[in-house]
């Protein structure tokens, strides 16, 4: 939910996980 709404997940997931998500643009709408 938090990721989909575009809110920061930096404080609820490890930094490495957040970085991975950012690199692969996961949980983001391609449109």
Buried (B, 14 or more C-beta within 10 A) or exposed (E): EEBEEEEEEEEEBEEEEBEEBEEEEEEEEEE
